[in-house]
Amino acid sequence: MLDYESLRLIWWILVAVLLVGYAIMDGFDLGVGTLLPFVAKTDIERRVLINAIGPTWDGNQVWLVLGAGAIFAAWPAIYATAFSGMYVAMLVVLFALFLRPVGFDYRSKIESPIWRTTWDYALFLGGMVPAVVIGVAYGNFLQGVPFHFDETFRSFYTGGFIDLLNPFALLAGFVSLSMLVMHGATFLLIKTEGVIQFRALKASRIAALTTIVLFSVAGFWIANGIEGFRIVSVIDYQAPSTPFAKEVIMEVGAWMNNFHQHPWMWIAPLLGIAGAVIVLLLGHKKPGFSWIASGASVTGIAGTAGLAMFPFILPSSTHPSQSLLMWDATSSQHTLWLMLIAAAIFMPIILAYTAWVFRVLRGKVTEEQIRDNEHTAY
Amino acid sequence: MEALVDISRLQFAFTALIHFLFVPLTLGLSLILVVMESLYVKTGQQIYKDMTKFWGKLFAINFAMGVVTGLTMEFQFGTNWAYYSHYVGDIFGVPLAIEGMMAFFLESTFIGLFFFGWDKLSKRKHLMVTVLVALGSNLSALWILIANGWMQHPVGTVFNPETMRMELDSFSALLFNPVAQVKFLHTLSAGYLTGAAFVLAISAWYLLKGRDIEFAKRSFAVAAAVGSVVSVTVIMLGDESGYHVAEFQPEKMAAIEAIWETEEAPAPLTLAGVIDENAGETHMKIEIPYVLGLIATRSLDKEVAGIKNLVEINEQRVRSGLQAYKYLAVMRDKEATEAERAIFIEHVNDLGYALLLKKYVKNPMQASEENIQQAARDTIPKVAPMFWTFRVMVAVGSALALLMFYSLFTVMRGTAWNKRWLMRAAFWAIPLPFIGVEVGWFVAEFGRQPWTVYGMLPTHLSTSSLQASDVMGSLIAFVLMYSTLFSVELFLMFKYARLGPSALHTGRYHFETGAVNHA
């Protein structure tokens, strides 16, 4: 068995991979959902968009389910505290996600225009709302959220839903939305043609530009306005998980410390910007490359936030010393080890068959195909 | 506090019961699709492909709701059962995460290819995709029931006072938990039976209407064959499950069978009676001698423990748990002396019983005699609901088994098609499997009360620190949202079931050929 410290570090990386995996794989589905009313005007155009992601979105969503499952197994205290604390926000995401499985499957089963338009807006909400709220949640993580524990390790959250909607968090929500819209638009460059592809190109450029601007503003704000968290006591990386064994202070700019100490970490924000710049400049020439670039941008932006906070996962604004770290909020060494073995076995298999399915379903979705398969296509 | 616990339980029960309307059908239909498509690949007959595609359409309508309601389950432990998640996440999270990696990914990634891969894949490759979808649903059920089996019979774990939670001690014990294995097979068979009864009922309806006869006959035959085989396993594993309940959850067994006093072996089985919860007895009993002793202990000389007896035993366990509770704080802060440590370790397995007292007093050490007796009485789930739901489950299962056996028997003899009463019976049996699985869930989970983790963590400690009003709000939202989506689902399900294979637009079926109703 690996030592506890290494396992804890590996699990931080693994959870990051799963969450970035979700942002990349289902991120474009959320982006396409958001673009549905804007890029596609007629019924058949909308069906092209829906069928571009229809056969694969369900598998993509599992990255989120698995992300939640992995957080439950590897960081139970975080699963418990974050999910119950942000109760209303979590339910808003959940209810928005409800709209997609039924939306995709049921929309084209009835021919009525009212039925179909209703589902189109449901799919729009199912894409847009999670994209924004997940960003808002992360914007709050960066500022710390008000929670503490009692002596039985029961967590108490002392904020309300409205407090989550502060200016910085909303900015983070829009960063998230614009990057996922960019990612969805570049996917449509690959999967569509003609007028839809043209509109998607325009959307990808607007979204890429917005992403660059908003992400830069957020970065500047983090460096100069937001109070970050800093550990001022010695951490025992091998100790049993408890939130009571450290001392933490809050200070403006603390989230920049990691970047000052480890300059290689600047790769993340640079990737975030560079990917979006490539989308802006090359989208019309190389759709595939452009999608990879937007995926890199998504990875860079999510990675920036993760690296800035390391080793914090969930900082507490009211009791900073009870913040949850990737060192002191994990499962036991035994469980982390077992889960690592499971991940090492299954993740390569998952990647292999996902790649195979995408290969089988490769190629553009056209209006003609939809007409030919009127009763079987979504 | 009480209100919060009750509403949280209500929300969990509501969302889980609704989820469990769709899951068994997904399990059952995925198996039936594999059978139908295998027949297609083997015989090359188009009709089997049409069958796979048509029942696949109904499968899709159902599957979408399964995904919707399943998402809730993955979130809900964290949102509403935060202390539970902290307390047992080290163990319970493991099967859930493995379920994601091994099963849910498989099912969800290949489901799209099942619908959209017909023209892109060879026959054999498409069949492989269908098999993988079914395999994914089955493995998913396996891991979920390993998780649930652990809540019923928590093996392979130790309490760690430093982290104030249960931690995984043995993965193989978790995996090979006898309760989990039996529950998995019982639930899986019930799912298969649900799928079979569903196909049987709708096919019988086409036969009654005289529509798409050939299509309906073959579907009916496949359903009767699958249904007959799995009826046997449902009942056998139901019996096996009863044996394990008697061994590991005697309180649940006593409630199911309304055994108030420990009776001389072999105990009689009470078929029916009037339960008097307060007096602790059953009036106007109809009994069968010996049978309960045989089912529960598989012997003629072992006793089945009665409620009053179990309450006495559990009162001792509460007292024993208090011995561990007394030293919990010093153990947590690593300040316990050797003697205190020894006492703690001796009694730690009863710690959960001391936690039952927290329902009545903030600090269990200050509990009165009355509190201790009440906590011991709390360890028995309410008898009447358990007694009756269990009997409904057994009745439904037996009725379905008879229907399946008789249908298969007459199909093989070629006489089924003339029996309109059989077709009517098959059609009207469509709600039965759903009633069966819902009451089955109730027996298993209501019978686990007052625990979330049997003997270790009481339900009333397991919730999140939320306001009751928050959870009331979300419960109302769930009811409204699920009702709306469920209505839409039923509307489509009825529409496509009525349409029948004509929904495939192949030009070969009833509504396209202009065939007249020749029933």
Interface residues (C-beta under 8 A of the other chain):
Chain A: G54 P55 T56 W57 D58 G59 Q61 V62 V65 L66 A68 G69 A70 F72 A73 A74 P76 A77 Y79 A80 T81 A82 F83 S84 Y87 V88 M90 L91 L94 F95 L97 F98 P101 V102 F104 D105 Y106 K109 I110 E151 T152 F153 R154 S155 F156 Y157 P240 S241 T242 S331 S332 H334 T335 L338 M339 A342 A343 F346 M347 I350 Y353 T354 V357 V360 L361 E374 H375 T376 A377
Chain B: A60 I61 F63 A64 M65 V67 V68 L71 T72 E74 F75 F77 G78 T79 N80 A82 Y83 S85 H86 V88 G89 D90 I91 F92 G93 V94 L96 A97 I98 E99 G100 M101 M102 F104 F105 L106 S108 T109 F110 I111 G112 L113 F115 F116 G117 W118 K120 L121 N160 E162 T163 M164 R165 E167 L168 D169 F171 A329 R332 S464 S465 L466 D470 S474 A477 M481 L485 V488 E489 L492 K495 Y496 A503 L504 H505
